[in-house]
């Protein structure tokens, strides 16, 4: 039996805006650390200025990339996830996989990293999803996901208009209903 109803989960402009402000704060903090690495001391310890500079630089680079991604997502009118007979079309993050076919999915697993919950879509052909990424950064991020968590495809509710628990129940239910026999 074919289920024809398409489910769309929009991006949450409120969540994305909050993430944007957080990224701006971390970029500003990183710039401060780069500009005056000698100014970081406390009553119990003096910090190494080189370490402060490196942490500041890493903060500017990482959160600067996050800032760019979030700004693009705020302007993006496309839904974060589209669930239909074909599969799940992922547009929810900076490392979105695009269309993930039901026939490619073995399992949907929940994982948590530093108090952050993700859904890992375990697929039969992970290398295919990694190799179709045109961006070097996306490809490397998917490779790291695959080596660390067993799948290149992770979905978070962070930028979506839904909670993690609702997303997990929905995707698990749709997978059980739509997966090929």
Phi and psi in degrees as a GROMACS rama.xvg file:
@    title "Ramachandran Plot"
@    xaxis  label "Phi"
@    yaxis  label "Psi"
@TYPE xy
-101.304  132.055  UNK-2
-95.8477  122.33  UNK-3
-101.907  -10.6491  UNK-4
-67.4882  130.73  UNK-5
-99.1979  136.739  UNK-6
-112.434  129.445  UNK-7
-119.224  131.24  UNK-8
-113.882  112.48  UNK-9
-73.5329  161.691  UNK-10
-72.0677  144.631  UNK-11
-92.0283  109.688  UNK-12
-65.709  -31.4846  UNK-13
-67.3509  -49.9128  UNK-14
-60.8929  -42.6462  UNK-15
-64.7326  -38.5808  UNK-16
-64.6855  -42.2285  UNK-17
-62.6807  -41.0768  UNK-18
-64.9339  -35.8133  UNK-19
-62.0397  -47.0063  UNK-20
-64.3601  -37.8108  UNK-21
-62.4376  -42.3036  UNK-22
-64.0778  -41.727  UNK-23
-60.1662  -42.4541  UNK-24
-63.0289  -42.3587  UNK-25
-70.1088  -34.8901  UNK-26
-65.0874  -44.3253  UNK-27
-61.8909  -43.4504  UNK-28
-62.5  -40.2874  UNK-29
-64.1108  -40.8619  UNK-30
-63.1433  -40.997  UNK-31
-61.5123  -42.2303  UNK-32
-66.4379  -37.375  UNK-33
-69.1067  -41.8462  UNK-34
-70.0859  -34.3808  UNK-35
-140.561  68.9361  UNK-36
-65.8497  -20.655  UNK-37
-80.5771  -12.0557  UNK-38
-86.0855  7.30561  UNK-39
-103.336  100.483  UNK-40
-138.833  158.3  UNK-41
-132.16  174.882  UNK-42
-68.2061  -21.464  UNK-43
-107.047  -12.289  UNK-44
-159.605  141.01  UNK-45
-100.018  130.156  UNK-46
-83.5591  148.497  UNK-47
-72.2561  120.698  UNK-48
-60.9534  -31.8202  UNK-49
-66.9027  -43.1251  UNK-50
-62.0515  -43.0311  UNK-51
-61.3719  -44.2214  UNK-52
-60.8664  -46.1017  UNK-53
-63.0425  -43.7785  UNK-54
-63.6218  -41.5738  UNK-55
-61.9021  -43.682  UNK-56
-63.6261  -44.6829  UNK-57
-61.3918  -39.4898  UNK-58
-64.135  -44.349  UNK-59
-63.8803  -44.2263  UNK-60
-66.5319  -53.5714  UNK-61
-63.9936  -52.4869  UNK-62
-74.7923  -21.9855  UNK-63
-65.9908  -42.6559  UNK-64
-64.2025  -41.3634  UNK-65
-60.2902  -42.7988  UNK-66
-59.4216  -45.4671  UNK-67
-62.3101  -47.1647  UNK-68
-59.8376  -47.0966  UNK-69
-64.8965  -40.2998  UNK-70
-61.0564  -40.4387  UNK-71
-64.5351  -42.0449  UNK-72
-66.0472  -35.5247  UNK-73
-63.4107  -32.6169  UNK-74
-85.1605  -10.9018  UNK-75
-79.4245  122.773  UNK-76
-89.2453  -7.82795  UNK-77
-72.9726  150.395  UNK-78
-63.7578  155.087  UNK-79
-71.2849  -40.2181  UNK-80
-138.068  140.15  UNK-81
-125.049  124.933  UNK-82
-115.288  122.381  UNK-83
-146.827  -168.318  UNK-84
-61.3814  -31.4369  UNK-85
-71.3538  -46.1639  UNK-86
165.989  -147.381  UNK-87
-113.757  121.674  UNK-88
-98.0784  108.732  UNK-89
-94.9857  118.052  UNK-90
-132.48  31.4668  UNK-91
-93.2101  -14.131  UNK-92
-147.727  -179.176  UNK-93
-70.9802  -16.634  UNK-94
-119.378  41.6373  UNK-95
-63.3429  139.977  UNK-96
-86.1651  -13.9587  UNK-97
80.6909  -141.858  UNK-98
-79.0256  123.918  UNK-99
-112.82  112.043  UNK-100
-71.9729  143.432  UNK-101
-57.2058  -38.11  UNK-102
-67.4747  -17.0926  UNK-103
-88.5486  -16.9083  UNK-104
-87.7715  124.553  UNK-105
-88.2003  -41.0715  UNK-106
-161.48  150.964  UNK-107
-115.043  120.462  UNK-108
-122.295  143.919  UNK-109
-94.5359  136.777  UNK-110
-139.341  157.147  UNK-111
-131.399  131.36  UNK-112
-129.266  117.607  UNK-113
48.156  57.1194  UNK-114
59.7966  19.6913  UNK-115
-114.477  120.363  UNK-116
-90.5229  140.264  UNK-117
-135.213  153.611  UNK-118
-101.882  125.987  UNK-119
-101.637  122.294  UNK-120
-94.8803  105.354  UNK-121
-79.9577  120.32  UNK-122
-115.272  156.791  UNK-123
-70.0068  -28.3538  UNK-124
-127.146  64.9462  UNK-125
-59.7519  -37.3645  UNK-126
-62.6847  -32.112  UNK-127
-64.4171  -40.994  UNK-128
-71.0692  -33.4876  UNK-129
-69.7596  -47.9538  UNK-130
-69.0982  -21.4938  UNK-131
-82.3698  -1.78477  UNK-132
-77.8193  128.195  UNK-133
-83.1632  -22.8672  UNK-134
-90.2767  131.717  UNK-135
-58.7755  -42.9106  UNK-136
-64.4465  -44.4056  UNK-137
-62.1311  -43.121  UNK-138
-61.4653  -46.0094  UNK-139
-64.3491  -41.5811  UNK-140
-62.6628  -40.4476  UNK-141
-67.5642  -37.4285  UNK-142
-62.9603  -42.1796  UNK-143
-63.8911  -43.984  UNK-144
-57.5899  -45.1554  UNK-145
-62.6489  -46.8856  UNK-146
-66.679  -36.4603  UNK-147
-85.2157  -35.6428  UNK-148
-126.38  2.06784  UNK-149
86.2399  4.39583  UNK-150
-156.545  143.621  UNK-151
-79.2508  -11.0053  UNK-152
-108.192  115.953  UNK-153
-127.332  142.868  UNK-154
-128.154  131.722  UNK-155
-117.819  153.876  UNK-156
-89.7063  1.91725  UNK-157
-53.0927  -43.0829  UNK-158
-101.852  10.0198  UNK-159
-107.373  154.965  UNK-160
-83.0183  62.6361  UNK-161
-165.113  163.349  UNK-162
-89.9492  164.872  UNK-163
-62.3718  -45.0963  UNK-164
-62.6426  -42.1889  UNK-165
-62.8334  -41.9649  UNK-166
-62.9014  -45.6313  UNK-167
-60.1816  -48.7174  UNK-168
-62.2206  -41.4388  UNK-169
-63.5491  -50.9092  UNK-170
-65.9482  -38.4001  UNK-171
-64.8934  -42.8308  UNK-172
-64.2286  -46.1771  UNK-173
-65.7152  -39.6099  UNK-174
-62.0144  -46.7256  UNK-175
-62.9463  -34.1887  UNK-176
-80.5172  -39.2009  UNK-177
-98.4874  -12.8558  UNK-178
-62.0953  144.836  UNK-179
-65.4912  148.601  UNK-180
